Amino acid sequence: MNRAVWGCSPVLVAVRDKVRHRPFALALGLGLALSAPLQAAPCHGKNLIAALPAADLRALKGITAVPFAHGNLWQARKGKAQITLVGTYHLADARFDATLTTLAPYLAQAKALLVEAGPAEQAALHAAVTRDPSLIYLTHGPTLPAQMSAADWDQVAHAVTARGMAPDAAATMQPWLLMAFVDVPACLFPLPTGADQGLDKRLIELALAKGLPIAPLEPFNAVVKVFAQIPRADQLAMLRQTVAMDAQSDDMATTLADSYFAGDSRLFWAYMGQESAQWPGISQTEVDRDMALIEQSLITDRNVAWVPVLEDAAQKGPILAAFGALHLPGEAGVLNLLAKHGWTLQALSP
């Protein structure tokens, strides 16, 4: 359902460094889905939102009329403190060249770059998974095929096979991890190696080249803990929803990217909520429940935790903060939370 590209931390890319060892090869999907700098041939799908009838599009925009609903680049000021906020998209795209040109002066004046997870956090997670594979694998109890209906597992097996993974290997992954892997559209596979060029990674590389301090917004294992707290039944439901929409992966990939670069991440999120319920075997009630759960756990709760970190860092000079674009808008979005804390917000781009 493309939740991963805006809502999850790129810290989990660290596990890719272990792909030479069989137990860690499956973790490739984790890093790629949450931070993946995918540079395979572009997906040739259509923009599904742009193809909506005018009345449907107006209705969709109506339900996304939330605070700070539009835009990826903002500046917050409070007294002498200044925060430049960048909503990111964790997959690679040539359009980021223009984005980085726009961001250059803000990065040049920044005293620090704040990201969901920097190199130190990636290394820490790498070490944690080495010590305890159960963080991301089913190390005891039934495998995924035993926890799903035969029909559902067949769909999962088809989806992972299309992405170059053997179903037997996928069977031992935590369901949330497998959902994140399948969340990456099949049209972006096969995946290259050593090409870390999502916007988050490119900003980190620029900061490292400048000697600019990089600080995390949260502990290295924050996202793993979030998923671990989601009941297994809900994780399996999310996996089923994601796989059910796989037939439209090309179109979803195009719609996702276009929505991000138009500054409309919240619009895409709402569209996904409506579209998911149209697939056989998935009710609107189930979709609403699962999307509310993922939004609360992966977006809202983390936003609340990040705001004090941002405010504290900004007391030491101007900072640039880059994180998934879906964290920006909404009543409980980072921008609105800062506004409630007395910060003045200004949009710097569409």
C-alpha positions as a LaTeX table, in Angstrom:
\begin{tabular}{lrrr}
\hline
Residue & $x$ (\AA) & $y$ (\AA) & $z$ (\AA) \\
\hline
Met1 & 0.00 & 0.00 & 0.00 \\
Asn2 & 3.03 & 2.25 & $-0.33$ \\
Arg3 & 2.99 & 3.14 & 3.36 \\
Ala4 & 6.70 & 2.53 & 3.60 \\
Val5 & 8.06 & 5.20 & 1.31 \\
Trp6 & 6.81 & 8.13 & 3.37 \\
Gly7 & 5.95 & 6.75 & 6.75 \\
Cys8 & 8.88 & 4.57 & 7.79 \\
Ser9 & 12.38 & 5.30 & 8.88 \\
Pro10 & 15.28 & 4.72 & 6.50 \\
Val11 & 17.33 & 3.39 & 9.42 \\
Leu12 & 16.43 & $-0.18$ & 8.40 \\
Val13 & 18.58 & 0.00 & 5.30 \\
Ala14 & 21.46 & $-1.03$ & 7.57 \\
Val15 & 20.55 & $-4.68$ & 7.32 \\
Arg16 & 21.41 & $-4.75$ & 3.63 \\
Asp17 & 25.06 & $-4.92$ & 4.62 \\
Lys18 & 24.48 & $-8.51$ & 5.74 \\
Val19 & 23.05 & $-9.84$ & 2.49 \\
Arg20 & 26.04 & $-12.11$ & 1.90 \\
His21 & 24.83 & $-14.31$ & 4.75 \\
Arg22 & 21.67 & $-16.28$ & 4.15 \\
Pro23 & 19.80 & $-15.27$ & 7.35 \\
Phe24 & 20.30 & $-11.65$ & 6.46 \\
Ala25 & 19.64 & $-11.83$ & 2.74 \\
Leu26 & 15.93 & $-11.49$ & 3.38 \\
Ala27 & 16.52 & $-8.22$ & 5.16 \\
Leu28 & 17.28 & $-6.68$ & 1.80 \\
Gly29 & 13.57 & $-6.16$ & 1.43 \\
Leu30 & 13.39 & $-4.28$ & 4.70 \\
Gly31 & 15.97 & $-1.71$ & 3.77 \\
Leu32 & 14.69 & $-1.31$ & 0.24 \\
Ala33 & 11.09 & $-0.84$ & 1.19 \\
Leu34 & 11.79 & 1.73 & 3.87 \\
Ser35 & 14.69 & 3.61 & 2.37 \\
Ala36 & 15.35 & 2.03 & $-0.97$ \\
Pro37 & 17.29 & 4.02 & $-3.53$ \\
Leu38 & 15.81 & 2.08 & $-6.39$ \\
Gln39 & 17.34 & 2.82 & $-9.76$ \\
Ala40 & 15.93 & 0.12 & $-11.97$ \\
Ala41 & 14.05 & 1.05 & $-15.11$ \\
Pro42 & 11.21 & 3.43 & $-14.26$ \\
Cys43 & 7.72 & 2.09 & $-13.85$ \\
His44 & 5.52 & 2.80 & $-16.84$ \\
Gly45 & 2.20 & 3.18 & $-15.12$ \\
Lys46 & $-0.48$ & 5.84 & $-15.16$ \\
Asn47 & $-1.32$ & 8.40 & $-12.53$ \\
Leu48 & $-4.50$ & 6.98 & $-11.02$ \\
Ile49 & $-5.42$ & 10.14 & $-9.15$ \\
Ala50 & $-5.09$ & 12.26 & $-12.28$ \\
Ala51 & $-7.43$ & 9.82 & $-14.05$ \\
Leu52 & $-10.21$ & 10.24 & $-11.48$ \\
Pro53 & $-13.46$ & 11.90 & $-12.59$ \\
Ala54 & $-13.56$ & 15.55 & $-11.54$ \\
Ala55 & $-16.24$ & 14.96 & $-8.90$ \\
Asp56 & $-14.27$ & 12.12 & $-7.31$ \\
Leu57 & $-11.11$ & 14.20 & $-7.24$ \\
Arg58 & $-12.93$ & 17.09 & $-5.56$ \\
Ala59 & $-14.32$ & 14.70 & $-2.95$ \\
Leu60 & $-10.87$ & 13.25 & $-2.33$ \\
Lys61 & $-9.38$ & 16.71 & $-1.88$ \\
Gly62 & $-12.22$ & 17.52 & 0.49 \\
Ile63 & $-11.28$ & 14.78 & 2.91 \\
Thr64 & $-7.63$ & 15.86 & 2.85 \\
Ala65 & $-8.36$ & 19.45 & 3.87 \\
Val66 & $-6.06$ & 19.24 & 6.91 \\
Pro67 & $-3.54$ & 21.75 & 8.26 \\
Phe68 & $-0.48$ & 22.13 & 6.04 \\
Ala69 & $-1.89$ & 19.64 & 3.54 \\
His70 & 0.28 & 20.68 & 0.60 \\
Gly71 & 4.03 & 21.10 & 0.14 \\
Asn72 & 7.34 & 19.36 & 0.88 \\
Leu73 & 9.56 & 22.27 & 1.93 \\
Trp74 & 8.83 & 24.55 & 4.88 \\
Gln75 & 10.60 & 26.87 & 7.26 \\
Ala76 & 9.73 & 27.28 & 10.93 \\
Arg77 & 10.85 & 30.27 & 13.00 \\
Lys78 & 10.56 & 31.07 & 16.69 \\
Gly79 & 12.56 & 34.04 & 17.89 \\
Lys80 & 16.05 & 33.54 & 16.52 \\
Ala81 & 15.60 & 29.79 & 16.07 \\
Gln82 & 15.10 & 28.42 & 12.55 \\
Ile83 & 14.22 & 24.98 & 11.21 \\
Thr84 & 14.08 & 24.12 & 7.51 \\
Leu85 & 11.84 & 21.06 & 7.10 \\
Val86 & 12.06 & 18.77 & 4.08 \\
Gly87 & 9.48 & 16.09 & 3.42 \\
Thr88 & 11.31 & 13.25 & 1.72 \\
Tyr89 & 10.50 & 10.33 & $-0.54$ \\
His90 & 12.70 & 7.35 & 0.23 \\
Leu91 & 13.05 & 6.08 & $-3.35$ \\
Ala92 & 15.38 & 7.44 & $-5.99$ \\
Asp93 & 14.16 & 9.84 & $-8.66$ \\
Ala94 & 16.01 & 12.05 & $-11.14$ \\
Arg95 & 13.79 & 14.96 & $-10.09$ \\
Phe96 & 15.75 & 15.13 & $-6.84$ \\
Asp97 & 18.56 & 16.91 & $-8.68$ \\
Ala98 & 16.36 & 20.02 & $-8.81$ \\
Thr99 & 15.29 & 19.47 & $-5.20$ \\
Leu100 & 18.90 & 19.43 & $-4.02$ \\
Thr101 & 19.61 & 22.64 & $-5.92$ \\
Thr102 & 16.74 & 24.27 & $-4.04$ \\
Leu103 & 17.99 & 22.91 & $-0.72$ \\
Ala104 & 21.65 & 23.89 & $-1.22$ \\
Pro105 & 21.47 & 27.32 & 0.49 \\
Tyr106 & 19.53 & 25.92 & 3.45 \\
Leu107 & 22.01 & 23.10 & 3.88 \\
Ala108 & 24.90 & 25.56 & 3.61 \\
Gln109 & 23.66 & 27.62 & 6.56 \\
Ala110 & 22.59 & 24.69 & 8.71 \\
Lys111 & 24.51 & 23.79 & 11.86 \\
Ala112 & 23.21 & 20.21 & 11.72 \\
Leu113 & 21.18 & 17.82 & 9.58 \\
Leu114 & 18.47 & 15.90 & 11.43 \\
Val115 & 17.16 & 12.71 & 9.83 \\
Glu116 & 15.12 & 9.73 & 10.90 \\
Ala117 & 18.35 & 7.76 & 11.15 \\
Gly118 & 21.92 & 8.56 & 10.20 \\
Pro119 & 24.98 & 6.35 & 9.62 \\
Ala120 & 25.49 & 5.70 & 13.34 \\
Glu121 & 21.92 & 4.48 & 13.77 \\
Gln122 & 22.18 & 2.26 & 10.70 \\
Ala123 & 25.31 & 0.67 & 12.16 \\
Ala124 & 23.60 & 0.20 & 15.52 \\
Leu125 & 20.64 & $-1.55$ & 13.94 \\
His126 & 22.96 & $-3.71$ & 11.87 \\
Ala127 & 24.61 & $-4.85$ & 15.10 \\
Ala128 & 21.29 & $-5.41$ & 16.86 \\
Val129 & 19.97 & $-7.64$ & 14.07 \\
Thr130 & 23.23 & $-9.58$ & 14.10 \\
Arg131 & 22.78 & $-10.26$ & 17.81 \\
Asp132 & 19.06 & $-10.99$ & 17.62 \\
Pro133 & 17.65 & $-12.13$ & 14.26 \\
Ser134 & 14.18 & $-12.42$ & 15.81 \\
Leu135 & 13.89 & $-8.66$ & 15.43 \\
Ile136 & 13.01 & $-9.23$ & 11.80 \\
Tyr137 & 12.58 & $-13.01$ & 11.36 \\
Leu138 & 10.25 & $-15.67$ & 12.69 \\
Thr139 & 12.79 & $-17.66$ & 14.69 \\
His140 & 10.24 & $-19.89$ & 16.42 \\
Gly141 & 6.64 & $-20.93$ & 15.93 \\
Pro142 & 4.73 & $-21.31$ & 12.64 \\
Thr143 & 5.99 & $-19.79$ & 9.41 \\
Leu144 & 3.83 & $-17.39$ & 7.43 \\
Pro145 & 2.20 & $-20.02$ & 5.17 \\
Ala146 & 0.91 & $-21.73$ & 8.32 \\
Gln147 & $-0.58$ & $-18.45$ & 9.54 \\
Met148 & $-2.42$ & $-17.57$ & 6.32 \\
Ser149 & $-4.97$ & $-19.22$ & 4.08 \\
Ala150 & $-3.58$ & $-21.11$ & 1.10 \\
Ala151 & $-5.09$ & $-18.54$ & $-1.27$ \\
Asp152 & $-3.54$ & $-15.61$ & 0.60 \\
Trp153 & $-0.13$ & $-17.26$ & 0.75 \\
Asp154 & $-0.28$ & $-18.01$ & $-2.97$ \\
Gln155 & $-0.74$ & $-14.27$ & $-3.60$ \\
Val156 & 2.21 & $-13.48$ & $-1.34$ \\
Ala157 & 4.35 & $-16.11$ & $-3.04$ \\
His158 & 3.52 & $-14.65$ & $-6.46$ \\
Ala159 & 4.37 & $-11.13$ & $-5.28$ \\
Val160 & 7.74 & $-12.02$ & $-3.79$ \\
Thr161 & 8.65 & $-14.19$ & $-6.78$ \\
Ala162 & 8.02 & $-11.20$ & $-9.05$ \\
Arg163 & 10.61 & $-9.34$ & $-6.95$ \\
Gly164 & 13.25 & $-12.07$ & $-7.18$ \\
Met165 & 12.73 & $-13.68$ & $-3.79$ \\
Ala166 & 11.99 & $-17.36$ & $-3.25$ \\
Pro167 & 8.72 & $-17.96$ & $-1.36$ \\
Asp168 & 10.50 & $-20.37$ & 1.00 \\
Ala169 & 12.78 & $-17.51$ & 2.06 \\
Ala170 & 9.88 & $-15.09$ & 2.50 \\
Ala171 & 8.06 & $-17.59$ & 4.72 \\
Thr172 & 10.32 & $-16.84$ & 7.69 \\
Met173 & 10.12 & $-13.06$ & 7.56 \\
Gln174 & 8.14 & $-11.06$ & 10.08 \\
Pro175 & 4.89 & $-10.16$ & 8.31 \\
Trp176 & 5.47 & $-6.42$ & 8.70 \\
Leu177 & 8.87 & $-6.82$ & 7.06 \\
Leu178 & 7.43 & $-8.80$ & 4.19 \\
Met179 & 4.70 & $-6.16$ & 3.77 \\
Ala180 & 7.42 & $-3.51$ & 3.48 \\
Phe181 & 9.27 & $-5.59$ & 0.89 \\
Val182 & 6.16 & $-6.14$ & $-1.24$ \\
Asp183 & 5.32 & $-2.46$ & $-0.83$ \\
Val184 & 8.13 & $-1.68$ & $-3.26$ \\
Pro185 & 6.56 & $-2.02$ & $-6.74$ \\
Ala186 & 7.68 & $-5.02$ & $-8.75$ \\
Cys187 & 8.48 & $-2.78$ & $-11.70$ \\
Leu188 & 11.45 & $-1.39$ & $-9.76$ \\
Phe189 & 13.14 & $-4.77$ & $-9.62$ \\
Pro190 & 15.81 & $-6.14$ & $-10.14$ \\
Leu191 & 17.48 & $-3.94$ & $-7.60$ \\
Pro192 & 20.93 & $-2.47$ & $-8.08$ \\
Thr193 & 23.54 & $-2.56$ & $-5.33$ \\
Gly194 & 25.46 & 0.34 & $-3.85$ \\
Ala195 & 23.17 & 3.04 & $-5.22$ \\
Asp196 & 21.90 & 4.83 & $-2.15$ \\
Gln197 & 20.22 & 7.85 & $-3.65$ \\
Gly198 & 16.87 & 8.44 & $-2.07$ \\
Leu199 & 16.59 & 12.07 & $-0.94$ \\
Asp200 & 17.42 & 11.20 & 2.66 \\
Lys201 & 20.60 & 9.39 & 1.66 \\
Arg202 & 21.69 & 12.09 & $-0.76$ \\
Leu203 & 21.33 & 14.74 & 1.94 \\
Ile204 & 23.29 & 12.58 & 4.36 \\
Glu205 & 26.08 & 12.18 & 1.81 \\
Leu206 & 26.21 & 15.94 & 1.25 \\
Ala207 & 26.33 & 16.55 & 5.01 \\
Leu208 & 29.16 & 14.05 & 5.43 \\
Ala209 & 31.10 & 15.74 & 2.62 \\
Lys210 & 30.67 & 19.10 & 4.36 \\
Gly211 & 31.56 & 17.75 & 7.78 \\
Leu212 & 28.09 & 18.78 & 8.96 \\
Pro213 & 26.88 & 17.00 & 12.11 \\
Ile214 & 24.10 & 14.46 & 11.50 \\
Ala215 & 21.70 & 13.75 & 14.32 \\
Pro216 & 18.83 & 11.25 & 14.56 \\
Leu217 & 15.24 & 12.17 & 15.33 \\
Glu218 & 14.73 & 8.89 & 17.17 \\
Pro219 & 16.58 & 5.81 & 18.49 \\
Phe220 & 17.93 & 3.36 & 15.94 \\
Asn221 & 15.35 & 0.69 & 16.76 \\
Ala222 & 12.28 & 2.94 & 16.93 \\
Val223 & 10.49 & 1.55 & 13.87 \\
Val224 & 11.27 & $-2.06$ & 14.74 \\
Lys225 & 9.66 & $-1.47$ & 18.14 \\
Val226 & 6.62 & 0.13 & 16.54 \\
Phe227 & 5.97 & $-2.88$ & 14.34 \\
Ala228 & 6.69 & $-5.32$ & 17.15 \\
Gln229 & 3.82 & $-3.77$ & 19.11 \\
Ile230 & 1.31 & $-4.28$ & 16.29 \\
Pro231 & $-0.62$ & $-7.52$ & 16.84 \\
Arg232 & 0.31 & $-10.34$ & 14.48 \\
Ala233 & $-3.23$ & $-10.52$ & 13.12 \\
Asp234 & $-3.07$ & $-6.84$ & 12.11 \\
Gln235 & 0.34 & $-7.32$ & 10.51 \\
Leu236 & $-1.05$ & $-10.19$ & 8.45 \\
Ala237 & $-4.06$ & $-8.09$ & 7.44 \\
Met238 & $-1.75$ & $-5.31$ & 6.24 \\
Leu239 & 0.26 & $-7.84$ & 4.27 \\
Arg240 & $-2.91$ & $-9.16$ & 2.62 \\
Gln241 & $-4.01$ & $-5.63$ & 1.71 \\
Thr242 & $-0.64$ & $-4.80$ & 0.20 \\
Val243 & $-0.47$ & $-7.99$ & $-1.86$ \\
Ala244 & $-4.07$ & $-7.61$ & $-3.02$ \\
Met245 & $-3.12$ & $-4.39$ & $-4.82$ \\
Asp246 & 0.03 & $-5.76$ & $-6.39$ \\
Ala247 & $-1.54$ & $-6.09$ & $-9.83$ \\
Gln248 & $-1.56$ & $-2.28$ & $-9.99$ \\
Ser249 & 2.00 & $-1.83$ & $-8.77$ \\
Asp250 & 3.16 & 0.06 & $-11.88$ \\
Asp251 & 0.27 & 2.50 & $-11.64$ \\
Met252 & 0.69 & 2.88 & $-7.89$ \\
Ala253 & 4.40 & 3.61 & $-8.26$ \\
Thr254 & 3.71 & 6.35 & $-10.81$ \\
Thr255 & 0.87 & 7.82 & $-8.75$ \\
Leu256 & 3.00 & 7.77 & $-5.62$ \\
Ala257 & 5.96 & 9.55 & $-7.20$ \\
Asp258 & 3.80 & 12.12 & $-8.99$ \\
Ser259 & 1.88 & 12.84 & $-5.79$ \\
Tyr260 & 5.06 & 13.40 & $-3.83$ \\
Phe261 & 6.61 & 15.78 & $-6.35$ \\
Ala262 & 3.32 & 17.68 & $-6.53$ \\
Gly263 & 3.49 & 18.12 & $-2.75$ \\
Asp264 & 0.37 & 16.00 & $-2.26$ \\
Ser265 & 1.47 & 13.11 & $-0.05$ \\
Arg266 & $-1.68$ & 13.35 & 2.05 \\
Leu267 & $-3.84$ & 13.14 & $-1.07$ \\
Phe268 & $-2.17$ & 9.88 & $-2.06$ \\
Trp269 & $-2.66$ & 8.49 & 1.46 \\
Ala270 & $-6.39$ & 9.22 & 1.27 \\
Tyr271 & $-6.60$ & 7.72 & $-2.19$ \\
Met272 & $-4.99$ & 4.52 & $-0.97$ \\
Gly273 & $-7.57$ & 4.28 & 1.80 \\
Gln274 & $-10.39$ & 4.43 & $-0.70$ \\
Glu275 & $-8.79$ & 2.22 & $-3.33$ \\
Ser276 & $-7.83$ & $-0.56$ & $-0.92$ \\
Ala277 & $-11.44$ & $-1.17$ & 0.03 \\
Gln278 & $-12.36$ & $-1.84$ & $-3.60$ \\
Trp279 & $-10.40$ & $-5.07$ & $-3.74$ \\
Pro280 & $-12.18$ & $-8.40$ & $-3.13$ \\
Gly281 & $-12.07$ & $-9.69$ & 0.41 \\
Ile282 & $-11.13$ & $-6.34$ & 1.96 \\
Ser283 & $-13.81$ & $-4.23$ & 3.64 \\
Gln284 & $-13.77$ & $-0.48$ & 4.17 \\
Thr285 & $-13.97$ & $-1.13$ & 7.91 \\
Glu286 & $-10.85$ & $-3.28$ & 7.81 \\
Val287 & $-8.97$ & $-0.76$ & 5.70 \\
Asp288 & $-9.97$ & 2.17 & 7.92 \\
Arg289 & $-8.91$ & 0.29 & 11.03 \\
Asp290 & $-5.54$ & $-0.75$ & 9.65 \\
Met291 & $-4.75$ & 2.66 & 8.18 \\
Ala292 & $-5.65$ & 4.33 & 11.46 \\
Leu293 & $-3.36$ & 1.91 & 13.28 \\
Ile294 & $-0.44$ & 2.48 & 10.94 \\
Glu295 & $-0.93$ & 6.25 & 10.97 \\
Gln296 & $-1.05$ & 6.40 & 14.75 \\
Ser297 & 1.94 & 4.11 & 15.24 \\
Leu298 & 4.22 & 5.10 & 12.39 \\
Ile299 & 3.27 & 8.74 & 11.89 \\
Thr300 & 1.49 & 10.49 & 14.76 \\
Asp301 & 3.31 & 8.98 & 17.73 \\
Arg302 & 6.67 & 9.58 & 16.13 \\
Asn303 & 5.75 & 13.16 & 15.20 \\
Val304 & 4.98 & 13.93 & 18.83 \\
Ala305 & 8.32 & 12.46 & 19.89 \\
Trp306 & 10.26 & 14.34 & 17.21 \\
Val307 & 9.08 & 17.87 & 17.95 \\
Pro308 & 11.07 & 18.30 & 21.20 \\
Val309 & 14.15 & 16.93 & 19.42 \\
Leu310 & 13.74 & 19.49 & 16.65 \\
Glu311 & 13.15 & 22.34 & 19.06 \\
Asp312 & 16.18 & 21.47 & 21.16 \\
Ala313 & 18.48 & 21.17 & 18.14 \\
Ala314 & 17.27 & 24.52 & 16.75 \\
Gln315 & 18.45 & 26.32 & 19.87 \\
Lys316 & 22.03 & 25.72 & 18.74 \\
Gly317 & 21.60 & 27.37 & 15.33 \\
Pro318 & 19.69 & 26.85 & 12.07 \\
Ile319 & 19.01 & 23.21 & 11.28 \\
Leu320 & 17.74 & 21.26 & 8.30 \\
Ala321 & 15.44 & 18.35 & 9.11 \\
Ala322 & 14.59 & 15.73 & 6.48 \\
Phe323 & 12.04 & 12.96 & 7.02 \\
Gly324 & 9.19 & 11.19 & 5.24 \\
Ala325 & 6.77 & 13.66 & 3.67 \\
Leu326 & 3.72 & 12.08 & 5.27 \\
His327 & 4.96 & 13.34 & 8.64 \\
Leu328 & 4.43 & 16.98 & 7.62 \\
Pro329 & 0.65 & 17.48 & 7.15 \\
Gly330 & $-2.36$ & 16.99 & 9.39 \\
Glu331 & $-3.64$ & 17.94 & 12.82 \\
Ala332 & $-0.89$ & 15.82 & 14.37 \\
Gly333 & 1.68 & 16.56 & 11.67 \\
Val334 & 5.06 & 17.97 & 12.58 \\
Leu335 & 4.17 & 21.36 & 11.07 \\
Asn336 & 0.95 & 21.78 & 13.03 \\
Leu337 & 2.59 & 20.55 & 16.24 \\
Leu338 & 5.33 & 23.16 & 15.81 \\
Ala339 & 2.68 & 25.83 & 15.15 \\
Lys340 & 0.98 & 24.88 & 18.41 \\
His341 & 4.34 & 25.35 & 20.14 \\
Gly342 & 4.54 & 28.92 & 18.91 \\
Trp343 & 6.54 & 28.48 & 15.72 \\
Thr344 & 5.69 & 30.48 & 12.59 \\
Leu345 & 5.54 & 28.32 & 9.46 \\
Gln346 & 6.24 & 29.45 & 5.91 \\
Ala347 & 6.01 & 27.31 & 2.77 \\
Leu348 & 9.18 & 27.44 & 0.69 \\
Ser349 & 8.00 & 25.33 & $-2.27$ \\
Pro350 & 4.87 & 23.73 & $-3.77$ \\
\hline
\end{tabular}
